[in-house]
Amino acid sequence: MPRHKIAYIIAAQLVFAFVLSVVIGAAVRDSVPQNWNGTAWSEFSEHISQEFAVSSAIHRMSLLLTLHMMHLYCYMPMLHVTKILYGYWLGLWGGWTLCVAVELVLLVGFLYTLESDPRSAVQDYVSGVRGKGRLFFHVSILCVSSLPLQTKTLIVKFSDVTRWEYMSSNLGPTLVLSMKNVACGALLAMAPTPNTVATIGLIVGISLVLPTVSTILVSSQTILLLLKSEEGTRSPPNKAFGSEALSGNTPDAKERGDALTPPLDGQPAALPN
């Protein structure tokens, strides 16, 4: 199977995720609440329950598990909406515990499907940050970013970063970002007052800053890696000029045994075979 360039792999994943986000976003725009109004989220919860025939806590957990799997494995957008429903339906601690457990299990399962395919540009980057003792920080920033799971985990596929290193770096971001969304859902389920709604808006506004900054940092690092990878694939030009080229003593000629034999005193040079 051909080794596609890293640029093509990442570009294909991001384009597919973007197109899917646009299509699904347009399809559910009128259904998903666009604000933190408790009544709107109550109506949305009832709509989901009727649409998928959800009538018990077991049905709700099964639906959340299915949606969560589609978000991670199938590039489906709006993971934050599903995590809000965890809190809305199951409460703060129950929703948060189940949400984190499901995400970690799905992540481990996905990591075990990856086949190692080391690339020099990615490995050089990983070796550099590992040597500085900053691998955990860099992988954590990658996990916080808004990139698809398939793109984030390429660092495991293309380098010697282990599954354990990736999972340990991902644990903190998963705990914090899941708590943010689940807590918003739990508050919405309590018929929030205007002050509560303002608090939710503040939490969400602040929490959006870190993934945005992280995505920018990761994107800049990715561009540098791609440029380095492209430079590494260019073959050096043939610099055989002058007397070497005229005499036939170039590296290629030597490998073929075509180099001219140096002449002995008083004898003509031997012609190549």
N, C-alpha and C positions, 0 to 999 in steps of 0.2 A: 504494500500500500504506500503511495507516495507521501513524503513528508511535506505537508502543506506549510507555507510560511505562517509564522505566528500572527502576522498582520491580517491575513485572510481569515484565520480561525476566529480571532477576536471581533473583526469587523462583521462577519456573518452572524455571530451570536448577538451583537449589539443591535444590528439592523433588524433581525428577527424580533428581538424583545421590544424594540421601539414600535415596529409596525403592529405587533400584537397589542401593545398598550394603547395605541391610538384606536384600533378597531374595537377592543373591548370597552375602552373608556367611553367611546361614542355610543356603544350599545346600551350601557348601564347608566349613562349620565343622568337620566331622569328618575332612576330608581334609588341610587345611593345618595344619602343626605350630603349636602354640600356645606353644612354648618353644624354647630353643636347644639342644636335645638333638641331637647329631650323628646318632644312629641314626634318630630321627624324620625328619630332613631327608633322610637316605639313602633311607628307605622312600618318602618323598614324591617324590623324584626318580625312583625306579623306577616309581612309580605313574603319574607324568606321562609317562614314556617309553613305558610300555605302552599308556596310554590314547590317545596320539597317534601311536603307531607310530614313535617317534623312535629311529633306529638309527645315526646318524652325526652328526658335528659340523655338517654342512650342515643336516640336519634340525633340530637344536637351535637353530641361529641363525635358521632360518626360523620356527620356533615362537615364539621370543623376539620377533622382529620383528612377528609377527602379534599377539601378546599386547600388546606395547608400543603398537601402533597402536590397539587396542581400548581400552586404558586412556586414551589421550589424546583420541581422537576419539569414543568411544562411552560415556564416563562410567564405564567399568568400574572398580571399586575394586581395591584391593590391588596397586597399582603396585610397592610395596616388595617384594612376594613375587617378582614377575617380575625385579626388579633383583637380588635375592638369587640367583636361578637363573642370572643372567648370571655372577656370581662363582663359583657352585658348579660350573657346567659348563665355563666358559671360563677360569677363573683370574682373578687380580686385574687384571692390566694388559690382557689380551685382553678380558675381560668389561667392564671400565670403558671402554675405548676404543670398543668397539662400542655399548655402552649410551648413551654421551654422543653419539656420531655419529648414532645412530638418533633419539634424542630431538630433537636440533637440526634434523635434516632434516624430521622430522614437524612441528616447530613452525614452521619457515619455510614449509612447504607450507600449513599452516593459516592463517598470517598473510596469505598471498596470496589466500585465499578471502574475506577480510573486505572488505565494502564500506563506505566511509566514510559515517558518519551522525552528524555533529557535534551534540552536545548542549551547551547553554550552561553547565549546572551542572558537567559534567565538564571542559569546556574552561576554565572559570574556575579550577577547582582546579589543573589542569595548568599554566596560565599562572602561577599564584601560586607553585607550587613550582619551576617553571622559572626564574622571575625571581630566586628565592633561591639558585639553583644546586644544588638538591636533587632534581631530577627523577630522576637515576640512582639515588639512594638509595631514593626512594619506589617506583619501579618494581621495584627489586630486592626490597624487602620484599613487594610484591605477588606477585612470582614465587616467593618462599619459602613463601608461605601454602599452606594445604591446599585452596584453592578449585579447582574444575574449570578446565581450560584455557579453556573457552568463556567463563567469567566473568572470568578474569584478563585476557584479551585484549580485553575490552570497552573498556579504556582506549585502545586503538589505534583501535577502531571509532568511539568517541564523542568523540575529541579529535584534536589534531594531533601526537600522539606517533607517530613514524615506526616502521616495522618494524625499522630498524637500531637505534634507541634501545631498543626493547623487547628485541631479541636481545642487544645488548651488556649490558643490565642482567640478563638471564636467564642469561648464560653462567656467572657465578660460582656462583649457586645450583645450577645443573644439575651442574657439576663436583663440587661439595662433597657434595650430597645423594646423587648417584649413587655416588660413592666410598664413602660410608658403608654403603650397602646391598650393593654389590658386594664390599666388603671383608669384610662379615659372611658372605656366601656362600662366599668363598674360604677363610675360616677354618673354616667348617663342613665343607667338603670335606676338610679335613686331619685328620679324626678329633680334634676339639678336646679338650683336657684341661679339667678344672674351672676352672683359671685362665683359659684362653682363653674359655670360656663366660662367665665373669664379666666379662672384658674386652668381649666382644660386648654383653652386657647393659648395661654402662656406656656404651659408644658409642651404642647405640640410645636409652638413656634421656636422655642429654645432647642428642642430635640431635632428639628430639621436642620439646624446649623451644622452639627457635627457630621452627619452623612453627606451633606453638600460639600463641605470643605474636604472631607475624606475622599470623595469621588474626584474632586479636582486634583488632589495630590496624587492619587493612584493613577489617574489618567495621564498626568505629566510624566510620572515614572514609566508608565507603559509606552508612551511615545518615545522616550529615550531608549528603552529596551529595543523597540522595533527598529529605530534608526541604527543602533549598534548591530542588531541582527542582520539588517540589510547590508551594512558595510562589511560584515564578516563573510557574506556570501559572494562578494565580488572577487573574481580571480585577478591576481596582479598582472599587469601588462607584461608582454615579452620585452625584456630589456637587452636582448642580444644584438648589439650593434658593433660596428668597427671591426677590429682585428679578429675578435672571437667569432663573429658571424661569418666573416670572410674565410676564416680558416676551417670553419666547420666544427670548432671546439665548443659548441653550445651545450648546455645541460641535456637538451633533448637528443642531440646527436651522440653525446657520450653514452646515454642510456641505450641507444640503438647500436652502439659500436661503430658508428659512421665517422667518428672523428678522424681527421687526417693523421697519418703516422709521421712524427717528426723526422725530417730527412737526416740521414747520416752524412758524414763528411764526404763530399764528392759524389753523392748518390742523389737521384731525384726523389721527391716525396712519393710515398706509396699512395696510390689512388684508393678510395673507399670501395669496399666490395659492393 
